[in-house]
Amino acid sequence: MLGSLLAASHLMPLELLPEKTAEHAAGVGITQVLIYVVDLQGDVLRLLTGEGLDAGQGAVGEEMELKIEGTVAGRAFQYGQIVASAETGGAGSHWWVPLLDGTERLGVLRITTVHGDQRALEDMELLSALLALIIDSKRRSSDSYARLTRVKPLDVAAEMQWHLMPPPTYADGRVMISAAMEPAYKISGDAYDYAIAGPVVHLSLFDAMGHDTAAGLTANLAMGACRNARRAGAGLVETSESIEEVLIEQYGQTRYATGILADLDTRTGALTWVNRGHHPPVVIRGGRWITLLECPPAHPMGTALGLPALLCRDQLEPGDRLVLYTDGITEARRGGNEEFGLPRFTDFLIRHHAAGLPVPETLRRLMHAVLEHHDGHLQDDATVLFCEWLGPVPQPTVQAAALAGLPPTDPGAGRAIPQGAADHH
């Protein structure tokens, strides 16, 4: 099944994927595969079809859009586990299977199979992994896929930002990284980045002046300059100065960006970072202690105010969670002028960590809470970049996978949960 589908995928347009998947999966007793992909804000799952991939056109009798909250499909997506459907029995077994590209949650599969044993679960898991890789390889060149994941139009700045940044989730045995941004359809000046170079993890977060397309261009330029200097071997201070030079060359001193640039050595937990006029990072330790890292800030990049950029150092402990954020997170206000605030922000992260939620799901819920606090309309971009250092010794795959919301890799280790448990909140 996997070999034939992989071979067929090389010259296959995305629109043929549902049909070809069904064709090749039939050989292992899978009678139906429906592919649902998640929208930008993590609200709904939309059916990928062969009819231009537009929601509302597809297999007769199938639901074209499913809410994540309060559904069995949503439960599989949220917790990264295979969930038995309420329809299991009779004509076959029905399952909801998370669709994961590495640690990025793309959506879910609804699989119907004549078998319901352990081998069938393994087949479903492997099929899901291959489909995620195929979708990821084709979505960058697919307008149909882009339309499917949007429930409303993006503005031009948001169009640039989503294609600029790396995937929102990454994990290996050393670190777990996750990011979230709102308003998803009207992002302007926020941007995040991360990259791995041997044992060193680079993290950066930018907040460009303004709330318009020009702010998006400034953030794009800042991130491009950051990557260019970093990949040429520049240190953090030099990289931040290079960003400033590029911004001033392009805009004079009329546009600027604040930011945090940081490097984490995963062998030791040594964190080095530079603050360019931004909110200091937060460290959550032991699931309960909150520390604001201190570093004298230099001026925002692009203002040429002459404040020195200092390289600051801190020591993380295994299990520490480093959180970078923009002011749209903490300064979101209700009509009564009440800010969401840093204490509420960090308390939310701690409580949901204690509840055992995967990190990407915690951030999805956080962004929904920020939006609700602001009655659904943010006045500023709200971005959070989260990095957990697992320790100097790479952690077993099962532990790293659990943090990211991946299904366990040990055979039979909690791979599937019954529908009744999935419906219980």
N, C-alpha and C positions, 0 to 999 in steps of 0.2 A: 504493500500500500504506500508506504513512505517513499520508497525508491521510485515508483512509477509516477507519483504525484510530483515529486521533486524534479524529475526529468521533464515532465510536461510543463512545469511552471516557468522554465527559462524563457520561452517564447510565448507566454500566455498573458494577454491583457487582464487587468484586474477584474473586468466585468465577467470573465469566464470562470473565475475562481469558484463560485458556488456550484456551478454545473460540473466542473472537473473534479471538485472535491467529492461530490456525491458519487460520481462515476468510479473513482479509485477507491473510495472507502467501502464500497459495497462488498469488496472481496473479503473483508474481515467481519461481516455481519452488521455493519452500520448502514441502516436503511435511510436515514435522513440526517443532514447536517445543515443547520441554519447558522449563519455568521452575523452576529450583532456587534457593532462598533460603538464606542462611547463618544459622546459629544464633548466639545471643548471644556465645558464647565462641570462635567461629571454629573449631569442630571438625568440623562436618558441614554438608552441603548437603542441603536437604529439598525434595521435589517439591511445587510449588504445583499443586493440583488443583481441580476443581469440586465436590468432595465435602466441603464444609465446611473445606477446606484443612488437614485433619488428616493428618499423616504416617501412611502405612499404608493410605490409601484413594486409589486413583487408577487410572490406565490399567493395564490388565492387561499383565503382562510387563515393566513399567518398574520400575527400581530407585527406591524411595521415599526412600532416604537414602544419601548417598555421603560417605565420609570425605574430608577435605581432604588429609591426609597420604597420599602414595603413590598418588594417583589422577590420571588425565589431567584430569578435571574440576577437581580441586584445584589442579593446576598452572596452569590457565587463571585460576583465582581468585587464586592467590598472585602471579603475575607480570603479571596484567592484559593477557594476550595471547591472541588466538584460537589455539586448538590443534586440529590435525587429529586426529580420533579414529582408533583402530586399525581401526574398522569401515568406513573410507572405501573406496569401490569397490562394484561390483555394483549394488545398488538405488539408489545415490546417494552423495553425499559427506556425511559426518557431521563436525560441528565442535562444539567447546566454546567459547563466547563469553562473556567477562566481562560481568557486568551491573552497570553503574556509574551512580550518580546523582551527577553531577559527579565528585567523587573518592571518594564513599562506596561501598564494595564491598557490594552487596546480594546477590550470588550469581553464578550462571552460567546460560547457556542452552545446551541441546543442540539444535542445528539440523541437520536433514537437508534437503539441497537437490539438485536435479537438476543444478545447475551447480557448478563448483569454481574458477571463474576470478576475476580481480580484481574484476569487477563484483559477483559473488556475495558476496565478502568485504565489499565496501562496503555492500551491502544488509544483511548480517548485523549489521554495526557500527551502522548507522543504526537498524535495528529494535531492537537492544539498548538504544540510548540512549533511544528513545521508550518502551519498556517500563519502563525504570528510572524515568522521569518519571511514568508512569501509576501504577506501584506506590507510589512515594513520595507521590503525591497522595491515595492511598486507604488506605494502611496505618495512618495515625493514627486513623482511625475504624473500624478492623477488628479485632475480637477474634480472628477466624479467623487473620489474619496473625500477631498476637501469639502465639497458641498454637503456630503452626507454627515460629516461631523459638526456641521454648523446648523444651529436652529434659527439663526438670524445673521445678517451680513456683518462682516468684520470691517472696521475702518482701516485706512491705509497703514497707519502706524502699527496696528495689531497684526496686519498681514506680514509686515516686515519682521516684527519681533518673534512671532511663532516660528518663522523659518530660520531665524538667526540662532536661536538657543538650542542647547543639547536636549535630549529627552528629559522629561521631568523626574525620572527615577533611575538610579544606578546602584548596584550593590555587588560586592565581592566579599571575600573572607576577611577584609580589613576594614572596610567602611560601608556605610549605608547612606546614600545621598538622595534627597527628595526635594522638589521645589513645587510651588504653586503660585499662580498669578491671577489677579482680578483687577478691573473688569475684563474678562476674557476677550470680549468683542471690541473693546475700546481702550486697550493698553496704549500708552503713549511713550513715556520716558523711562520705564523700568526695564531692566534686563538682568538676567543671571547667567553665570557660566561656571562650568567645572571641567577639569581635565585630569588625566592620570599620566604621570611620567615615572615609571618604575615605582619606587616606594612613596613618592610624593604626590599628594592630592592638592590640586590648585582649586581654589574657590574664589569667585568674585561676584559682586553685586553692584549695580549701578542705578542711580536715580537721576535722570537728566531733568534740567530745568524745563518747566512748562507742561502743558497737557494737550499738545497738538502734534501734528505730523513732524514739525521741526524738532520736537523733543524726541520722537522716535528716531529721527536721523542722527541726532546727537548721541543717543544711546548706542545705535549701530556703529557709529564712528568710534566711540569710546571702547566698545568691545573688540572691534577689529584691531584697533591700535594695541589693546591689551594682549590679544593673542599674538600679534606680530612681534611685539617686544619680548614676550615670554618665550616664544618658540625660537627666538634668536639668542636666548640664554641670558636675558636681562633679569636682574633681581627685582623684588617687589617695589622698592623705592624707585629704581630706574624705570620700571614699567609704568608706574603712576605718573612719573615726570614725562615719559614719552606720550602718554595719553593727553596730558595737558598741552604739550607742544603741538600735537596734531589738531586738537580742538581750537587752539588759538590761531594756528595757521589757516584753518578753514573758516572760523567765525569771528576772528578778532577776540574780543573779550565779551561778546554778546551772548554766548551760550556756554553753559557749564554743566558738569555732572558731579554729584557726590558719589562716593563708593567705598567699598571695603575690598581689599585684595589680600588673600591669605594663602599660605602654604602649610599643609599638615604632613609631617614625616610620620608615616604609619609604623615605622620601626620603633619609634621612641615616644610618640605622642607630642613631640615638640611642635608648637604652633607659632608661626611667624606671620605678622600681618601689618598692614598699613591702613590708616584711617584717613580718608580724604573728605573731611567735612560731613561724615555720615554718623548715624546712630551706632553706638558700640555693639559688638556681638554679645549674645547671651550664651552662657553655658549652663545646661541642666545636668546636675550631677546626682547620681544615686536615685534618680526618679523623683527628687523632691527639692534639692538645693538649687537655687538660682544665683548665678554670679554674672555681673556685668563686667566684661573685660575692659581694662583701662588702657588708653593709649592717647597721648596728646594729638588731637586731630590737626592735620594740615588743611590748607584752604581747599575748597572744591576745585576739581580739575577744570581748567579753562579760565580761571579768574586771575591768575598771576599775582596773588597778594603777598607772596614772599615768605609765607610760613613754612618752616622746614618739614619735610616728610620724614617721619621717624619709623624705623623698623622696630616693632614691639614683639616681645616673646612671652608666651605662656606655656604652661605644661598641662596637657590633658591627661586624664586617667582613663583606663579602659571602661567603656560604657558611657563616657561623656557625650553629650549631644550639643553640638555647636549650632547656634541659630543666628542667621543673618536675616535682616528684614528691612523694609522701607517704611516710611512714616505713614503710608496709607493703611498699614496694619493697625498701628496703635492709635492713630489720630482720627480714625473713622468715628463720626459723631451721629447721634440721633437728633431728631428735631429739637429735643430739649437740651442740646449742646453737651451731652455726656459722651466722652471719648470711650472707645473700646479699651484703650489703655494697655500698658505693658503688663501690669499684674494679671489682668483678665487673660491676656494673650498667653503668658507663660503658664498660668493655671490650667488653661484649656489643654495645652500640650502635655502637662504632667498628668492630668486626670485621664486623658485618652490613652496615654502610654500605660498607665496602671490598669486600664480596662483590657489591655492586650491587643489593641487594634494594630494592624500593619501601619507603618509610617505613612505611606501614600494615602491611606484611608483617613488617617488622622488629619492630614493637611487638607484633604478634600472637605472634610467636615468643618475644619477651621475656617476655610474661605467662605463656606456657606454661612457660618456664624457671623463673620465680619460683614457680609452682604446684608444679612438680616438685621444686624445692629444699625446699619445705615439705610434701612428700609429699601434695600435692593439697588440703591444708586450711590456708588462711591464717587466722591469728589476728587479723589487722587488714586493713582495706581497703588495696589497693595500686593507686595511680593514677599515671599519667605523662602529662604534656602536653608536646608537642614542637613547636617552631616553628623552621623554618629561614628565615633572611632571604636571599633570592636576590640582592639588590643594589638600588641606587637606580634602575637602569633596568629596567623590566619585562622579564623573560626571555622568549625565544620559547616559544610554546605547547608545542613538542615537549619542551623541557627541563623545564618545569614539570610536564607530564604524566608524564614518566618518573619524577620524584620521587614522584608520587602513585600510581604504578602504573597510569596510564591508558594505553590503546593509543596509539601514535604517530598524529599527525594528518596527516603527510605521506603522500600516496598511495604505497603500496608500501613504506613505511619500516618493514619488520620487523613488519608487521601480524599475520602468522600464523607459527607454528612447527610443524614436523612432529611427529607423535606420538612418534617415536623420541627426538627431543630432549626432548620433554616428560617422558618417562619417566626420563630420565637424571638422577641426583642426584650 
